[in-house]
Amino acid sequence: MAAPLSDGERRKQISVRGIAGLGDVAEVRKSFNRHLHFTLVKDRNVATPRDYYFALAHTVRDHLVGRWIRTQQHYYERDPKRIYYLSLEFYMGRTLQNTMVNLGLQNACDEAIYQLGLDLEELEEIEEDAGLGNGGLGRLAACFLDSMATLGLAAYGYGIRYEFGIFNQKIVDGWQVEEADDWLRYGNPWEKARPEYMLPVHFYGRLDHTPEGVKWIDTQVVLAMPYDTPVPGYKNNTVNTMRLWSAKAPNDFNLQEFNVGDYIEAVLDRNLAENISRVLYPNDNFFEGKELRLKQEYFVVAATLQDIIRRFKSSKFGCRDPVRTCFETFPDKVAIQLNDTHPALSIPELMRILVDVEKVDWDKAWEITQRTCAYTNHTVLPEALERWPVSMFEKLLPRHLEIIYALNQMHLDRVAALYPGDIDRLRRMSVIEEGDCKRINMAHLCVIGSHAVNGVARIHSDIVKNSVFKDFYELEPEKFQNKTNGITPRRWLLLCNPGLADVIAEKIGEGFITDLSQLKKLLDFINNETFIRDVAKVKQENKLKFAAYLEEQYKVKINPSSMFDVQVKRIHEYKRQLLNCLHAVTLYNRIRRDPSKSFVPRTIMIGGKAAPGYHMAKMIIKLITSIGEVINNDPYVGDRLKVIFLENYRVSLAEKVIPAADLSQQISTAGTEASGTGNMKFMVNGALTIGTMDGANVEMAEEAGEENLFIFGMRVEDVEALDRQGYNAREYYERLPELRQAIDQISSGFFSPQDRGCFRDVVNMLMYHDRFKVFADYEAYIQCQGQVDQLFMDPQEWTKKVIRNIACSGKFSSDRTIMEYAREIWGVEPSATKIPPPNLPRD
């Protein structure tokens, strides 16, 4: 089989991105050489690959800066309503290639770098991922920023500049080991520190109730230093801003307490303040009630709201003097979107600023707050809901606790008036949960403080209305909406799969890049022999390329014509990587039972990180690696079956594995995955989905036709029925011989000969405490996998289904999602206006 083309070679053959002008190439070369000259230190005349990467990054950044300044001027002149997307996570990945794609510079850079005797792909690999997120929630925020800029919205992302992002995962003897992600070690060429906009954030202290109002005094101050990262839209010269805050101790921090003379100790104590932005909490769908986490949540909210209000008051470019002093129009000029409950403190903080600082009447302030804020719910799992102890608030944020109590009282008075005597309803709807430890339910705070509450897929939004917030929905049905998630086609098609993007563009033009619904036009080519061949060829090239990468990284030989069966996502019981494991063991046992029979060769790849404190998730990783160890070294099996754990799954690895996948595993228990976005990435990149009717899988099946996905297993109502009658795992274990064999092997130490009791906890959980009912879906899953094998043996029919899936994936663009947010929640219209580039005069 021929060696795969590199992306660079493929881009030179044919390109969606237009042929590079010679002038652009010369300019890039000149700029690159200039930056390289200034990068090299005087006593070092040999450049390293990292020097080349930085020279290229600065060259590309030069093209951003003029557009960035011009975009901000444009906003100040037009004074549009501004959108503020508040998130504790932004999982951005790498920036260089994305910026080149969005500015239409990729070919010019490719050619210039090639002329200089360097390899663009090698330079791209040097960049660290900005891993400031755990998974879906943080990656969604990144896709949304891309779409907001591409749609010309005056939008800002606000979060924390964690010094250490999501940990790097190493696999040692089959176990996950965490390493700190020192992503800023070599500096970050994409950010600009803005010390002139540094702001104070207050903690602790006490309250003084005076005739002039409440004063929060004797606080401890931490400074929030902003770092701005440009976010370019796709070829529209719009460059928005992501502003991340870093914590800094003020110069007098703790020095007052140390006037005894222990100056050294006092300076060392500055770390306490600066720890706030030190590290991302590595939990996904799990609430950890640590004081440092609450500090992070308030830190980002307090700094951001000061910034929002400053910008609202002075809307002249470069001017910081107040222009507006009246807050009547605040909700007409400001929309705040809360990405989950993590920035929920925006609600009491905005109230505090309006009432205590700006002296707005309480009722007016509450109306302004509700009209400004909107809340996105991302999970229905009870262990993920944030419920903070009142005692922690009392110490850390005493004024906010008072405000929350007052808001809750207003809310409960209203409920009591509408449902007289219904004490149980009051208890269920209260923001304050009574009990041994009084807690603040942050989701309830978000619901009462927002004018819109949305889930992230239709099935999830229905669950939100019918169970999670049922009482609130009955009270205010008009608040509740659905906004099905999406992904940006720029990163998740154009950037990561240029071969497929080219093949599509040849047939239907380039309009799909900013209007993904145009992929529908591919339906006309489902039976077109040439197109079928081209799509299959691109997939095969992607597989060859990924197989070469795996061989280099893992020293394992992959059969590139085997089915690439991929499940990549956070390791969590509800995502049911264990069901995938049971299938792998079942296949293995079948091959061993009848080695002469013909089997469809498969390479099962599972990747994802486990939260460091999540014992069962870490055991699942150990099980996957142990199963792989046995299967991959069994001579009876050969290359018919391989099980590979993809170490350190992250955005840049997703960009490699997703284009190469044949089968996408989306097998969570129905009713547990809010939406999923990996499912969408696989769909648009030409993998077929095996999945349950959960999250956005439901809408994917609706768009492409259920017969064009491999749907199996219980629906939500079946899961509920099973809950009512009681789930008994042993029943399935007794009835299904292949399941029993697999469980007995895991239990007896067949896959862990060195430690035969290694997987005792896993088996015990599956047999007696499995909330996610793995065994109940096992039989249907194994049968469905048989259908996958059948179809895979007919490459022509398989590719036709692939084309249909790609053609029907248009709904899952984050551009569509953001248009819906803009029109139905924020009250703004996307703009097609193209800002003139810096080299042309402004209008």
N, C-alpha and C positions, 0 to 999 in steps of 0.2 A: 504494500500500500504506500502511495506517495506520502512524503512528509507534509504536514499541514503548512499552509501559508501562514506567515506571521500577519498580524493585523496591519503592520506597516506595508508589507508587500501587497496585501489585499486592497489596502486603501489606494496604493499606486495604480492598481489595475483598473479599478472603477470606483467612483466615490459619490456618495450622497451629498458630500459636503462641498461640491463644486471644485473645479481645478484651481490650485493656488496660483495667484498672479505672481509673476517674477519679481515685481516691485516689493510685494509683501515678503517674499523669501529673502530678498536682499536686506530689507529693513530688519527682519527677525535676526538674521545673521549678525548684522552690525550691532544691534541692541544686545544680543547674546554675548558677543565678544567684549563689549563695553562692561557689562555686568560681571563677566568672568574676570576681567582685569581688576575690577574693584573688590571682587570677592577674595582674590588670592592675597594672602598676607605677604609682606615684602620679602621675608626670608624663605619663602616657599614658592618655587617656580614650577612645581609640578601639580597640576590640578587632579583632584580625586573625582570619582563619579559623583560624589555628593556635591562638590563644587559646581559640576556641570548641571546637576538638578536645580540647585539654587539659582544659577545664572538664567536657566530657562524659566523657572518660576517667576523671577523678577521681570524677565522680558514680557511674559504673558500678563503679569500684574500691571505693567505700564499701560497696557491696552485697556485695563479695567478702570484705572484711576480717573481719567478724564470723564468717562461715562458715569462713574459713580458720583463725582462732584456735580455733573450736569443733571443727573437724575434728582439729586437732593434739591438743587436750585429750582428745578421744574416743579417739585412738590411744594416748595415754599411759595412759589409764585401762584400756583393754582389753588393752594390750600385745600386739598381734598380731605375727605374723611380718612383717617389713618387706622390701619389694622395692626393690632399688637398681639402677636402669637406668643403666649407665655408657656414655656415648657422647661421642666428640669432636665430634659434630655434632648440633645440634637445629635443624631448619629450620622455625621456628615460623610464619613469615609475619606477618600482622597479628593483633592480639589483641582489639581493641575489639568487632567484630561477633561474633566467636566467643564472647566472654564474655557479651554480651547474649543470644545464642541459648541458651547453656547455663544462664543464670540465668532464662530466660523473661522477659527485660526488653525485648525488641526493640520490641514494640508501644508500650509505655509511653514509651520513649525517642523512638521515631519520632513519636508524637503530640505529646510535649512539645516536641521540637525544631521540629516543624511549627508549633506554636502560637507559638513564639518567632520565627517568620519565617525559619528556617534550613532547610537541606536535609541530612538525615542522610547520604545517599550522598556528598555533597560533603565532609562532615567525615571520613567513613571513608577517603576517598582521601588525606587529609593524612598518615595514619599511615605511618611507614616500615615496610617488611617487616623482621622480625628474620631476616636471611639467614645464620644461623650453621650453614650446611650446604651441601653441593655439589649434592645431588640426592636420589636414592631413600633412601639410608641415613639421612640426617638428617631427611627428611620422615617416614619410617617411625617414627623415635623420637618425633616430635611427635604422630603419630596414636596411638602406643602410650600416651603420657602421658594423652591425652584418654580413651582407653578404660579405662585403669587407674583414673582418677578416677570415671568413669561406673559402673564395676563395684565401686566401694567398696573397692578394694585400698589398703592402706597402702603407697603407692609413692612413690619419689623419683626424679627425673631428676637426674643429676649430669654436668656438662660444664664448658666454658670460656666465660667471658664475653668473646668476642673483641671488641676495640674496633672492628675492621673485619671485616665478614662477607664473604660471597662478593662479588667485585667487581661493579660495575655495568658492563654491556656496552653500549658505543656502537658503531654501525656507521658507519665513515667510509670513503667510496669503496668500499664493499663489504667492507672488512676489519674484523675485530673489534679494538676498542681497549678496554683495561681502565681503569676509574676506581675509585679507592678508595671503598668503601661506608661513608661516615661516618654510620652509622645512629644513633649516640648524640648527634649534633650538637645536637639540640634537647632532649636528655634523654629518659628512658624512663619514662613514668608507671606502668608495670606492675611495676617491680622495686623491691625494698626492700633497701638495703645492710644487712649484718649484721656491723659491725666487731667486735662482741663475740665472734663465732665465728671470728675470724681465726686462721690456723694456719701454723706454719712448715713449709717444705719444704726438704729438704737436697739439695745437689748436690756433686760432686767429692769432695775430702777423701781420707783414707786409712784403712786398717783397723788396729786394734790388737787382737791376739788375746790375751786375758787369761784367767786361770783362771776368772773369773766369766762369760766368754763374749766374743763379738766386739763391739768398740765401733767405730762409724763416726765418726771424729773429723776436726777441721780442715775441716769442710765449709763451703760457701758457702750462706747461708740466703736464701730468698726467701719472702715472706709471701703466703699465699693468702687473699684477702678474698672472703667469700661475698656474692652478690646473689641474693635469692630472688624467684621469680616464681610467683604463684598459678596453679594449674591446676584449673579447675572441672570437675566432672562434670556430666552433663546432668540438670538439675532434681532432683538428689538432695542438695543442700546440702553435698556433699563437695567440699573444695578441697584438693588435694594441692600439693606444692612441687617446683618445678624449681630446683635450686641451682647457679648457675654461678660459677666461681672466677675472680677477677681477680688478676693478679700485682702485688705491691707490694714495693718495696725496703725492708728494715728501716732504721731511722734511722741506724744506724752503718755502712750499706753502703759498703764501700771506704774509709771515712774512716780506718780504722787504717793502711792502706797509704799514706795521704797525709799522715802526720803531719809531713811536710816543710813543709806549709803550703799545698799546692795544694788548698784547700778547694773552690773553684769547680769544678775538674776532677772532684773526688770526687763532688760532688752531681750533676753532669751524668752521671756514670757510672751513676747509679741507673737510667737508661733500659735498661741491659743486662739488669737483672733484670726490669724491667717489660715488656720486649719479649716475654716468654713468652706473654702473653695479648693481644698486639697484633693479630695477624691470622690468619685461617683459611687453611690451606694449600688452594689452589684445585684440588686434583687429585681426580678421581673415577676409581676403578678403576686407579690408578697409584701405585706406591710411590716416594716421594722421600726418600732416606736422609739428611736433613739433621739436624745436631745439635739445632737449635732445635725441630724436630718431635719428636724423642725427649724433649726437655725438656718440651714441652707434654704428651706422653703420661704422663710420670712425675708432672708437676705435678698433673694432675687426679686421678690415682690416689692419690698420697700424701696430698693434702688430704682426699679423699673417704673413704679408709679410716680416717683419724683421726676423722673426723666419725661414721662408722658405728660405730666402737668406743666413742666417747663416748656415743652414743645407746643403744648396747647396754648399757653399764655403768649409765647413770642413766636409768631409764625412767619416773621421776616427772615430771609436767608442771612445767616451770620449774625443775627441780632439776638441778644439775650434779654433785652428789656421787655417787660410785660406789654402786650398789646391788648390781651383780653383779661378782664378781671372778674367777669360774671360767668358762672358755671352753668347757666341755663342751657347753653348750646353744647355742653360737653359731650352728651351722647350722640349729637349730630356730627361731631368731629372725631370721636374716638370709639373704636370697638376693641374690647379686650376678650380674647378667646383663651379660656383656661383648658390646657391640654391635660385632662384628667384632674384629680383633686389636688395634685401637688402644689399648684399656685392658688389654692382656694383662699389663702389669706389675703388675696387681692380685695376680697369683698369687705372684711372688717377694716383693712388698711385704707381703702378708698373712703370708707365712712369716717375713719379717724381724721384723715387729712381734710375732708370737706367740713366736718363738724368742728373739730378742735382747732385746726390751723386756719382754714378759709372762712370759718364762722357761717357756714351754710346751715339753714334750718334743718333739723333732724329728718323730718318727713320728706323734704325736698332732696336732701342728700340720699335718702334711701331710694327715691324714685330715679335719681341720676345713676346710682350704683346699679340698680337692676336693669336699667335701659342700656347700660354700657357693657355689662358682663354677660358672657355666654359660656356654657360648660359642656365639654365633650366627655362622655363616660366611655371608658375603655375596657371595663371588665365586669363580669357578674360574679366572679369567685369571691366568696365572703372573706377569705383570708387576705385578699388584696385591698379591701376597703380601709381607708385611713381613719383611725379612731384614736385621737390623742387624749392622754390623761389631762383632766382639768388642772391637776396639781402642777403639771409641767408648764402649762400656759400661765398659771398664776405667777410663777416665778419668772418666766422668760418674757412674757408679753401681757402684763397685767391689764393694760388698757384694752387690748383686743379681746380679752376674756370678758370684760365688762360689756363691750359692744356686742359680742356674740350673745351674751345673756339677754341683753335688751332686744336684739333682733329676734331671738327665739321666743321671747315673751309676746312680742307683737304677732308673730306667726301663729303661736298657739292660741292667742285670743281670737284670731280670725277663724282658726279651725274649730274652736269650741263654739263660736257663734253659729257656724254652719252645721255642726254635728253635736248639738247639745247632749251632754251626758255620756258621750262616747269616750270614756277615759282611756280605753285601750288604743283607740286611734291616736289620741294625743301622745301617748307613750311611744307608739310606733313612729310618729312623725316628728318628734322632738329632735332638735339639733344636739341637745344634751342627753346622753344616755345615763340613766341612773343605775346604781349597782354598787358593788364593793368598791370599785374604782370608777368614779364618774368620768365619762369620756365625751369628747366632742366628735360628732359624726360629720366628717368633712364633706361627704357627698351630700348630706342634707343641707349643709350650709351653702354648697354650690347651687343646689336646686332652688332654694328660696331666694338666693341673691342674684339669679340670672334671669334674663328674659327668654332664653332658649336653652334647651337641654337636648343633646343629640347622642344617639348610639352610632356605631360605625359600620353597620351592615343591617339590612332590613330585619333579618331574624333576631339580631341582637337588640335593635331598637324596640321590637315587639316584646322581647323578654323584659327590657327596661320598663316599659309601660305596664306590662301585665303582672310582673312580680317584684323586681328590685325597687321601683318607685311607684308601685300601684296606687298607694294613697295619694301621692302628690299628683299623679296623672288624673285621678278622679277630681282633685281640687282644681287643677289648671291644665286641662288637656291641650290647650292651644300652645303651651310652652314646648311640648315634646315633638321632636323631629327625628328623621333619619338622614344621615349623610354617609352613604357607603364609601369606604376608603378607596384610595387610588394610589398609583405609583407614577413617577415621572417617566415618560417615554424617552426623555433625553438620556438619562443615565441607564435606564433598564432596557433600552433597545439599541439606540444609536451608539452609545458609548461602549456597551459591553458586548454587543453582537453586530458589529458593522457589516459582516457578511450577509446576515439576514436582512438588515436595514436596506442594503443595496439591492438585493433581490426583490424586495417589496417595492422600493422606489422605482425600479425599472418597469414594473407593471402598472403602478397607480400614481406615480409622481411622489413629491416630497411633502405634500400637504398633511399627511398623517402625523408628522412630527409634532405639530401643534394642534392637530385635530384628530385624535386617535380613532374617532368613529369612522374615519375614511377607510380604515382597514376592512370595513364591510365590502368594499369593492373587490376584495380578494375572493369573495364567494363565487365570482364569475370564473375563477381559474382553478377551482377544486379538481376538475377533471382534465386540466391542461397538462399533458405529459411533460413538456419542458419545465413548467413551473414546479411540478411534483419532483422532478429530478433535481432542480436547482435547490429547492428547500431541503431535500434529503442530503444533498452534497454539503450544504452549509453545516447541517447538523453533524455530519460525519467528520468534517474538518474540525469543528469545535470539540468533538469527542477525542480526536487524535491529539489535539493540542492539550486538552486537559489530562489525557492519559500520560503524555510526555511529562507534564507538570507533576503528576502524582508519582511517576517513576523517579523523578529527580528528588522530590521531597520525601517520599516514604520508602523508596527503594523497593517498590512493589510493582510487579509486571501486571498490567491491566490488559484484558482483551478488548480492544476498541470496538469490536463488532458486537460485544455483549450489550444487553440492555442496561443503560445507566439509570439505576433506580435510586432516587435521591430524597432524603428527608433531612432538611437543614432548618433548624429553628432552636430556640432555647430548649434545654432539656427540662421537661416538666411532666409530672404524671398525667396531667390532663391532655397533653399533646400525644401521648401514647406511643412513644418510641418503643415501649415494651411489646406492643402488638406487632410492630415491625420485626423486633427480635424473634418473636415466636414464629413469624413467617420464615425468617432466615433458617431457623433451626428445623422447621418442618421441611423446607426444601432440601436441606442437607440430609435429613433422614431419608427422604425419598430417593436421593441420588445414591446414598449408601445401600439402600434396600435393593435397588435395581440399577447398578452402574452401567449396564449395557443399553438401557433405555435412552432415547434422545430427549435432552432437556434444553429449554431455551436458556442460553447462557446469560447470567445476570451479574452485575457488579452493584452490590447494595452499599450505598454511601450514606452514613449518618453523621451529622455534624451539629455542634451547638455547645454552648457553655452552660454549666450548672452553677447556680448561686453557691458561693463558698460554704454557706451554712446549711445547705439543703442536702441532707444525708441521702435520701432516696434517689435524688437526681444524680449524685456522684456514684451511687451503686449502679445506676442504669448505664452510665458511661463505662464503668468497669465490666459490666456484663457484655456490652457491645464489643469492647476490645477483646474480651476473653473468647467470645463466640468466634470473632474474626481470627484469633490466634489458632483455634482448632481447625476451622474450615479452610483457611488459606494455606495450611500446611498439610492438608490431607491429600495424599497422592491419588486417591480414588476420585476426588472431586476435580482436580486439574483446574482449568480456567473456566469451568462451567458455572462456578459460584465463587464470588469473593465478597467479603464483608470488610469495609474500610471505615474507620472513624476519621472524619476530617478534622484535624486538630486546629484549634484557634479560629473557628469560623467567625468571619467579620465581613464588612462591606466589600473589601477588595477581593476576598475569596469568593463571595457570592457572585461577583461580576465574572468570575471564571467558571464556576460550577453550573450556574443556572443555564447559560447558553448551551452547555454540553449535555444537559439532562434529557432522558427520554421519558421518564416517569416521575411525577411529582407526588409525594405522599402528604396528604392533608387529612389526617385520620383521627382528629380529636373527637372526644365523645360529644354527640350532638347536644348543643346548648351550652358549650363551655368556651369555645373560641369566639371572641367578640366579632372579629372579621377575618384576620389574617391578611397579609399583603404579599408574602412569599408566594402564595398560591397564584396571585395575579402575575408576578414576575415570570414564573414558570410558564404560565399560559401564553403570554405574549412572545415568549422565546421558543415556543414550539415543543413543550413537553406536554404529555397527556396527564390528567389528574386522576389519581385514585383517592377517593375521599368520602367522608360522611356528609350528610346534609347539615353542615354546620357553618356558621360565619358566612363569609362571602362565597363559599362553595355553592350555596343555594342559588345565588344570583349568577354565578358562572354557568351553572347547569341550565339556568333559565335562558341565558344569552345564547349558549352554544347548542342547547338541546341536551337533555339528560343522557340520551343514548351516545353522546360524544364525549362523556366523561365516564369514569368507572366509579359509579356511586354504589355504596354498600351500607349495610348496617342499620342500626336503630335511628329513628327520627326523634325529635324532641319529645313528642307525645309517647313514644315507646319507652323512652328513658324514664319519663314521669310515671308511666304505668308500672314499670319494673320497680321503681322506688316504692310505689304504694304496696305492691305485693311482696316486696323484699327480695333483694338480689342475693342469690346463693351461688357462689363461684363453684363450689364442689360439684353441684349438679352438672355443669358443663364439663368439668374435669373427668367425672365418671362416664359421661356419655360420649365424649369425643376422644378416640384412641390416640390420634396424632397430637392433640393438645396434651393429653396425659403424658405421653412419651417425652414431649419437649419439657414439660414442667419437672418430670422426674429426673431428666438429665441435668437440668439447671440445679435442682435441689440436691442431687447426689454428688455433685462435684465433677461431673463429666467435663465441664468447661473450665473447672478450676481445680485441676488435680493437686496443685501445691497446697490448696486450702479448701478442703471439701465442703466446709460449712460457709464458704464466702458469701453465697447468695441466699442464705437463710432468710434474711430480712425481706428480700425482694419476693421470694415465694410466699412467705407468710402474709405480706401485704396483698399479693394477688389473690390468695385463697380466702383471706378473712377480713381485709380492711380496704378493699379497692373501691374508692368513690367513683372511679371512672370506668368501671365495668368492662375491662379488657376482654375477659372470656366471653361475655355476651355477644361481642361482635366478631369473635375469632372465626367461626365457621363461615359466616358471610364474607369475611375478608379473604380467607383462603380461596374460596370459590371465585371471588371477583379477580383475584390475582391469576387464577387459571384463565379467565377471559382475557386478561392482559397478555399472557403468554400466547394465546391463540392469535390475537390480532398482530402481535409483534412478528409472528412468523410470516405475515403477509405485508411486506414493507410498503407496497403501493397503497393498500387500504389504510395502514397506519398513518402514512404521510397525508392522505386525504383528510383524516380526522384531525391531524396536526394543523393543516391549513385552515380547516373550519374553526378550530379553537382560536388560532391567531386572528382570523377574520372577525371573530365575535368577541374579541377582548377589548374593543374600543371603549366600552363603558368604564373600564377600570383604570382610566387615566386620572391622575390627581388634578389635571386641569378641569375635568368635569366636576370632581368633588369640590374644588375651590370655587368654581362658578356658582355652585349651589350654596356654599357657605356665604359667598359675597352677596348674592341676591336675596337669600331667604333668612339669613341671620344678621349679616353686617349692614345690609341696606346700601351696598355700593355696586356699581356696574364695572365689570372688567373693561379695560381700555385697549383698543388696538392701535392707539397712537404710537408711532415710532419716534422716539426722541432723536433729534439729529446727532450724529456722532461728533466727537470732539473736533475733528478736522473740518467740519462744516459750520458756517455761522448759524446761530440760533435764530428762530423765527422773529 
